Amino acid sequence: MKKNNNDDLLWKYASLGTQIIVGLCLMLYIGNKIDSWIKFNSPLAIWILPLLFIVAIIIKVISETNTKK
């Protein structure tokens, strides 16, 4: 029995969505802990860590979907 290509894509994007949600929640939690530990006047880590995570995810998606000639 041959697997459907659409099922493979579904699982691939579902796992990517789960990674994004879990990663953002983790970065927000860590950023909050860092901000409370260092006692910044403004919440720097809670902004910077998720931003870095989003940039890393975008780079990952671009590199995985890049077609090689």
C-alpha positions as CSV (number, residue, x, y, z in Angstrom):
1,M,0.0,0.0,0.0
2,K,1.5,3.3,-1.1
3,K,1.3,6.3,1.3
4,N,-0.4,9.4,0.2
5,N,1.9,12.4,-0.3
6,N,-0.8,14.8,1.2
7,D,-0.7,12.8,4.4
8,D,3.1,13.3,4.6
9,L,2.7,17.0,4.1
10,L,0.0,17.2,6.7
11,W,2.2,15.6,9.3
12,K,5.2,17.7,8.3
13,Y,3.3,21.0,8.7
14,A,1.5,19.8,11.8
15,S,4.8,19.0,13.5
16,L,6.2,22.4,12.4
17,G,3.2,24.2,13.9
18,T,3.6,22.3,17.1
19,Q,7.3,23.2,17.2
20,I,6.5,26.8,16.7
21,I,3.9,27.0,19.4
22,V,6.0,25.0,22.0
23,G,9.1,27.0,21.1
24,L,7.4,30.4,21.4
25,C,5.9,29.4,24.7
26,L,9.2,28.2,26.0
27,M,11.0,31.4,24.8
28,L,8.4,33.6,26.5
29,Y,8.8,31.6,29.8
30,I,12.6,31.8,29.7
31,G,12.5,35.5,28.7
32,N,10.2,36.2,31.6
33,K,12.5,34.4,34.0
34,I,15.6,36.2,32.7
35,D,13.8,39.6,33.0
36,S,12.8,38.9,36.5
37,W,16.2,37.6,37.4
38,I,18.2,40.5,35.9
39,K,15.6,43.1,36.8
40,F,15.6,45.0,33.5
41,N,13.6,48.3,33.4
42,S,11.9,47.1,30.3
43,P,11.2,43.5,29.3
44,L,14.1,43.0,26.9
45,A,14.5,39.2,27.0
46,I,10.8,38.6,26.6
47,W,10.9,40.4,23.3
48,I,14.4,39.3,22.0
49,L,14.2,35.5,22.7
50,P,10.9,34.9,20.8
51,L,12.1,37.2,18.0
52,L,15.3,35.2,17.6
53,F,13.3,32.0,17.6
54,I,11.0,33.2,14.8
55,V,14.0,34.2,12.7
56,A,15.5,30.8,13.3
57,I,12.3,29.1,12.3
58,I,12.0,31.2,9.1
59,I,15.6,30.3,8.2
60,K,14.9,26.7,8.8
61,V,11.8,26.7,6.6
62,I,13.5,28.5,3.8
63,S,16.5,26.1,3.8
64,E,14.2,23.1,3.9
65,T,12.0,24.3,1.1
66,N,14.8,25.6,-1.1
67,T,15.0,23.7,-4.4
68,K,18.5,22.7,-5.4
69,K,19.4,22.9,-9.0
